[in-house]
């Protein structure tokens, strides 16, 4: 491929220099308002939403675009976690309902990476949906884009980078409607849009197939845990009756420290807060705070190391799952913050067994009962310690843990394959959407 100089910039043949960067000559850079109409959106709070199947109107909340909807296309045939408006909510007369192919953009985010995150609506099939809080809803004006490609316009790394330049805010970053309307995007030709969408959709299907395998294995694990951790399924060689004990008999809960008067530092020892504790995992990206390393010696009680189990004490339950996780090597060393608890096994009980006990439906049900009336939902260490459970001998605990861990290993392998597929897709997507790699038509 030959190259020519244009304004002191090396430009490849067949490409052109634009304000958004180097793109193919037959691609365009229109403004968003030249391609899409902005629909009216409505703002309702989470308190006005539910997952009641009898409610008729689906509601796209910006928080779900960031955290719930994991695929570029929101497929109403497969996505089960779209909230609905409560029946007592009154809609304004000006409301505009969504159609297949509409694009919903989150206009606010707690970090720059989430600015302009977008999804495209698919397979409504008679369902009624509206775009809600902190969103822009876009509809193609005159078929300048093809269905299935529209969401990828906003996943183009050139576009995503440029969107960050118009984001404003301190704790929350936002983009205004006026700036967004004037914002330029990169548009391939219609045939290329169709081909790119088809290619990326194939990868999405591969990821979905892997997710299905993971879900199936997780369901098998869930059923097995229910059998093993209640004593309904026993192993040969174990016949002793399980003992009813309080949690205080088998585990010590150690609450963290607020460290209120201490200045944070740029580097040092990690400070584990509630925001870092997920369901089965520790999350540091974007939420990492550091304290002076000297605190380790001053506060040994709150030091966390590999293998330690921690759980959130404020809003500890999400979608009937407990925010509890194990530390591992990649987490390094950390100090425990207030409203997070560290679990320490007592009286020769296996810590991993205790960890799995906390995830049982009956235990989560009892925790919900303990938190009734607290706002925000809080669980006290005193109440936790009083909870009653049935436990087998230490040897049987170890056997149960080994079986559950074998399922965890298989699930982690499946997740690893999914991540590889996803990363490969992301790399290809960047090449296709920027025109660095051209499709054959």
C-alpha positions in Angstrom: 0.0 0.0 0.0 1.5 3.4 -1.0 1.6 6.3 1.3 1.4 10.1 0.7 2.1 13.1 2.8 -0.8 15.4 3.6 -0.2 18.4 5.9 3.0 16.7 7.3 0.9 13.7 8.3 1.7 10.3 6.8 -1.6 9.1 5.3 -2.2 5.7 3.8 -3.7 5.4 0.3 -7.4 5.0 0.5 -7.6 6.8 3.9 -8.2 10.4 4.9 -7.4 12.5 7.9 -10.4 13.8 10.0 -10.8 15.6 13.3 -11.5 12.1 14.7 -8.4 10.6 13.2 -7.5 8.5 10.1 -10.4 6.7 8.6 -11.2 5.1 5.1 -12.0 7.7 2.4 -15.5 6.4 1.8 -16.4 6.6 5.5 -18.1 9.8 6.9 -18.0 11.7 10.1 -21.5 13.2 10.5 -22.8 14.7 13.8 -25.1 12.6 15.9 -28.0 14.9 15.2 -27.5 14.4 11.4 -28.0 10.7 11.9 -30.3 10.3 14.9 -33.4 12.0 16.4 -33.4 12.5 20.2 -36.5 11.0 21.8 -38.1 12.2 25.0 -37.0 10.3 28.1 -38.5 10.1 31.5 -36.9 10.2 35.0 -38.1 7.8 37.7 -36.2 6.6 40.7 -35.3 3.0 41.6 -38.1 3.1 44.2 -40.6 3.3 41.4 -39.3 0.2 39.6 -39.7 -3.5 40.2 -39.2 -6.9 38.5 -42.9 -7.8 38.8 -43.9 -9.8 35.7 -47.4 -8.3 35.9 -46.2 -4.7 35.3 -46.3 -3.8 31.6 -43.8 -1.0 30.9 -40.1 -1.8 30.8 -37.7 1.0 31.9 -34.1 1.5 30.8 -32.2 3.0 33.7 -28.7 4.4 33.1 -27.3 2.3 36.0 -28.4 -0.9 34.3 -26.5 0.2 31.1 -23.4 0.4 33.2 -23.8 -2.6 35.5 -26.5 -5.1 34.3 -26.7 -5.2 30.5 -23.5 -6.9 29.5 -24.1 -7.2 25.7 -24.1 -4.5 23.1 -27.7 -5.4 22.0 -30.4 -5.5 24.7 -32.4 -8.5 23.5 -35.8 -8.6 25.2 -36.1 -12.3 24.4 -33.2 -13.3 26.5 -32.5 -10.5 29.0 -34.3 -11.2 32.3 -33.1 -8.2 34.3 -34.9 -5.3 32.8 -36.9 -3.5 35.5 -40.5 -2.3 35.0 -42.4 0.7 36.2 -44.7 0.2 39.1 -48.3 0.2 38.1 -49.0 3.3 40.2 -46.6 5.4 38.2 -48.2 8.0 35.9 -46.5 8.6 32.6 -46.5 12.1 31.0 -48.5 12.6 27.8 -45.3 13.4 25.9 -43.7 9.9 26.6 -42.1 8.3 23.5 -41.9 4.5 23.5 -38.9 2.7 22.2 -38.7 0.7 19.0 -36.3 -2.1 17.8 -33.1 -0.5 16.7 -33.3 2.5 19.0 -30.0 3.3 20.8 -29.9 4.2 24.5 -26.9 6.2 25.8 -26.0 6.7 29.5 -25.3 10.4 29.8 -23.7 10.1 33.2 -21.0 7.8 34.8 -18.9 7.7 37.9 -15.8 7.2 35.7 -14.6 8.4 32.3 -14.7 4.9 30.8 -18.5 4.7 31.3 -19.2 8.0 29.5 -21.4 7.5 26.5 -21.9 3.7 27.2 -24.6 2.6 24.8 -27.0 -0.3 24.0 -29.3 -1.1 21.1 -32.8 -2.4 21.5 -33.7 -5.7 19.9 -36.7 -8.1 19.8 -39.3 -6.0 21.7 -42.0 -8.1 20.0 -44.9 -6.1 21.2 -43.4 -5.2 24.6 -43.5 -1.6 25.8 -40.4 0.1 27.0 -39.2 3.7 27.7 -35.8 5.3 28.2 -35.2 6.7 31.6 -33.0 8.5 34.1 -29.7 9.9 32.8 -30.2 8.5 29.3 -30.4 9.8 25.7 -32.6 7.8 23.4 -31.7 7.9 19.7 -33.6 6.8 16.6 -32.2 6.6 13.1 -33.6 9.5 11.0 -33.5 8.1 7.4 -31.7 4.7 7.4 -28.1 6.0 7.5 -27.3 3.1 9.8 -28.2 -0.6 9.9 -29.9 -2.5 12.7 -27.3 -4.3 14.9 -24.5 -1.8 14.1 -25.8 1.3 15.8 -24.6 0.4 19.3 -21.1 -0.2 17.9 -20.9 3.4 16.7 -20.4 4.3 20.4 -17.9 1.5 21.0 -15.5 2.7 18.4 -12.3 3.6 20.3 -12.0 6.9 18.3 -15.5 7.9 19.3 -15.2 6.8 22.9 -11.9 8.8 23.3 -13.5 11.9 21.8 -16.6 11.6 24.1 -14.4 11.9 27.1 -13.4 15.3 26.0 -16.9 16.7 26.3 -17.6 15.0 29.7 -17.8 17.3 32.7 -18.1 16.8 36.4 -16.1 15.8 39.5 -17.6 12.8 41.3 -20.0 12.0 38.4 -19.1 12.7 34.8 -21.8 13.7 32.4 -22.4 14.8 28.7 -25.0 17.4 27.8 -27.6 17.0 25.1 -26.5 20.0 23.2 -22.9 18.9 23.1 -23.9 15.3 22.2 -26.1 16.5 19.3 -23.1 18.3 17.8 -20.7 15.4 18.5 -19.2 13.7 15.4 -19.2 10.0 14.9 -17.5 7.6 12.5 -19.8 5.9 9.9 -18.7 3.2 7.5 -20.7 2.6 4.3 -24.0 0.8 4.8 -22.7 -2.5 3.3 -19.7 -2.4 5.6 -21.9 -1.6 8.6 -24.0 -4.7 7.8 -20.9 -6.9 7.4 -19.2 -5.6 10.6 -22.5 -6.1 12.6 -22.7 -9.7 11.3 -19.1 -10.5 12.2 -19.4 -9.0 15.7 -22.7 -10.7 16.3 -21.1 -14.1 15.5 -18.6 -13.4 18.3 -21.5 -12.3 20.6 -23.1 -15.7 20.0 -19.9 -17.5 20.9 -19.7 -15.5 24.1 -23.4 -16.3 24.8 -22.8 -20.0 24.2 -20.0 -20.0 26.7 -22.1 -18.1 29.2 -24.8 -20.8 28.9 -22.2 -23.5 29.8 -21.2 -21.4 32.8 -24.8 -21.0 33.9 -25.5 -24.7 33.6 -22.4 -25.6 35.6 -23.3 -23.0 38.2 -26.8 -24.5 38.5 -25.4 -27.9 39.1 -23.1 -26.5 41.7 -26.0 -24.7 43.4 -28.1 -27.9 43.6 -25.1 -29.9 44.9 -24.4 -27.3 47.6 -28.0 -27.5 48.7 -27.6 -31.2 49.1 -24.2 -31.3 50.7 -24.4 -28.3 53.1 -27.7 -29.4 54.6 -26.6 -33.1 55.1 -29.2 -34.4 52.6 -26.4 -36.0 50.6 -23.6 -37.8 52.6 -20.4 -39.5 51.7 -19.5 -43.1 52.5 -17.8 -43.3 55.9 -19.7 -40.5 57.5 -22.7 -41.3 59.6 -22.5 -39.0 62.7 -25.4 -36.7 63.3 -24.7 -33.0 62.4 -24.6 -30.7 65.4 -26.8 -27.5 65.7 -24.5 -24.6 66.6 -24.5 -20.8 66.5 -22.2 -19.1 64.2 -20.4 -17.8 67.2 -19.4 -21.4 67.9 -17.6 -21.8 64.6 -16.5 -18.4 63.4 -15.3 -15.1 64.7 -16.4 -12.0 62.9 -13.9 -9.1 63.0 -15.2 -5.7 61.9 -12.9 -3.2 60.2 -11.7 0.3 61.2 -12.8 3.6 59.8 -9.4 5.2 60.0 -11.3 8.5 59.9 -8.5 10.9 60.8 -5.9 9.4 58.5 -4.9 11.0 55.2 -4.9 8.7 52.3 -1.8 8.2 50.1 -1.2 7.5 46.4 0.6 4.3 47.1 0.8 2.0 50.1 -1.4 -0.7 51.5 -4.8 -1.2 49.9 -7.8 -0.2 52.0 -10.7 -2.7 51.5 -14.0 -0.9 51.5 -17.6 -2.0 51.0 -17.4 -1.0 47.3 -14.5 -3.5 46.8 -16.5 -6.5 48.0 -18.5 -8.2 45.3 -20.4 -11.5 45.1 -17.5 -14.0 45.1 -14.8 -11.5 44.1 -12.8 -8.5 45.2 -13.0 -5.5 42.9 -10.2 -2.9 42.9 -10.4 -1.1 39.5 -11.6 2.4 40.0 -12.3 1.8 43.7 -8.8 1.4 45.1 -7.8 3.6 48.1 -4.4 3.4 49.8 -3.2 3.9 53.4 0.4 4.3 54.6 2.2 0.9 54.7 3.1 1.6 58.3 -0.5 0.9 59.3 0.1 -2.8 58.8 2.2 -3.0 62.0 0.0 -0.6 63.9 -3.2 -2.4 63.0 -2.4 -6.2 62.7 -6.0 -7.0 63.6 -7.3 -5.5 60.4 -4.7 -6.9 58.0 -6.0 -9.1 55.2 -3.9 -11.8 53.5 -4.4 -14.5 50.9 -7.2 -16.9 51.8 -9.0 -14.6 54.2 -12.8 -14.4 53.8 -14.5 -11.0 53.9 -18.1 -9.9 53.6 -20.0 -6.6 53.4 -22.1 -5.5 56.4 -23.9 -2.6 54.7 -26.2 -3.6 51.8 -24.7 -7.1 52.0 -27.2 -8.8 49.7 -27.7 -8.2 46.0 -30.3 -10.1 44.0 -30.5 -12.7 46.8 -26.7 -13.3 46.8 -24.3 -12.4 49.5 -21.4 -10.0 49.0 -18.8 -12.3 50.4 -15.4 -13.2 48.8 -12.0 -14.8 49.4 -8.7 -12.9 49.1 -6.2 -14.3 46.7 -2.6 -13.6 45.6 -3.5 -10.8 43.2 -5.1 -8.9 46.0 -1.8 -8.6 47.8 -2.2 -7.2 51.4 -5.0 -4.9 52.5 -6.5 -3.3 55.6 -10.1 -3.8 56.5 -12.5 -0.8 56.5 -15.5 -0.3 58.8 -18.7 -2.1 57.7 -16.7 -4.9 56.2 -16.0 -8.1 58.3 -13.2 -10.6 58.2 -14.2 -14.3 59.0 -11.9 -16.3 61.2 -12.7 -20.0 61.9 -13.0 -21.3 65.5 -12.9 -24.7 67.2 -11.4 -26.6 64.3 -14.0 -25.7 61.6 -13.0 -25.3 58.0 -13.1 -21.7 56.8 -14.1 -22.6 53.3 -17.0 -24.6 54.6 -18.1 -21.6 56.7 -17.7 -19.5 53.5 -20.1 -21.8 51.6 -22.6 -21.9 54.5 -23.0 -18.1 54.2 -24.1 -18.5 50.6 -27.0 -20.9 51.4 -30.5 -19.6 50.7 -31.7 -20.3 54.3 -28.8 -18.3 55.7 -29.4 -15.3 53.4 -33.1 -15.5 54.3 -32.3 -15.3 58.0 -30.0 -12.3 57.3 -32.8 -10.5 55.5 -34.9 -11.0 58.5 -32.2 -9.6 60.8 -31.9 -6.5 58.7 -35.6 -5.7 58.5 -36.2 -2.0 59.2 -32.6 -0.9 58.8 -32.0 1.8 56.2 -29.7 1.3 54.5 -29.8 -2.4 55.0 -27.2 -3.3 57.7 -26.3 -6.5 59.5 -24.7 -6.5 62.9 -21.9 -8.8 64.0 -24.0 -9.6 67.1 -26.9 -10.8 65.1 -24.7 -12.8 62.7 -23.1 -14.5 65.7 -26.5 -15.7 66.9 -27.5 -17.4 63.6 -27.9 -21.1 64.0 -26.5 -23.7 61.5 -26.0 -27.5 61.4 -22.4 -28.6 61.0 -20.7 -32.0 60.4 -17.3 -33.1 61.6 -14.2 -31.3 60.4 -13.2 -34.3 58.1 -16.7 -34.2 56.5 -16.5 -30.4 56.1 -13.1 -30.9 54.3 -14.7 -33.5 52.0 -17.7 -31.3 51.2 -15.3 -28.3 50.4 -13.2 -30.4 48.1 -16.2 -31.4 46.0 -17.6 -27.8 45.7 -14.1 -26.5 44.9 -13.8 -29.0 42.0 -17.0 -27.4 40.6 -15.4 -23.9 41.2 -12.4 -25.0 39.2 -14.5 -26.1 36.3 -16.5 -22.9 36.3 -13.3 -20.8 36.5 -12.0 -22.7 33.4 -15.2 -21.9 31.5 -15.0 -18.3 32.6 -11.4 -18.1 31.4 -12.3 -19.3 28.0 -15.1 -16.8 27.8 -12.7 -14.0 28.7 -10.3 -15.1 26.0 -13.2 -15.0 23.4 -14.3 -11.6 24.7 -10.7 -10.1 24.5 -10.3 -11.5 21.0 -13.6 -9.9 20.0 -12.6 -6.5 21.5 -9.4 -6.5 19.6 -11.1 -7.3 16.3 -13.9 -4.8 17.0 -11.3 -2.0 17.4 -9.7 -2.9 14.1 -13.1 -3.1 12.3 -14.7 0.0 13.7 -11.7 2.2 13.0 -11.2 0.9 9.5 -7.7 -0.4 10.2 -9.0 -3.8 9.2 -11.5 -3.7 6.2 -14.2 -6.3 5.6 -14.6 -8.1 2.3 -18.0 -7.4 0.7 
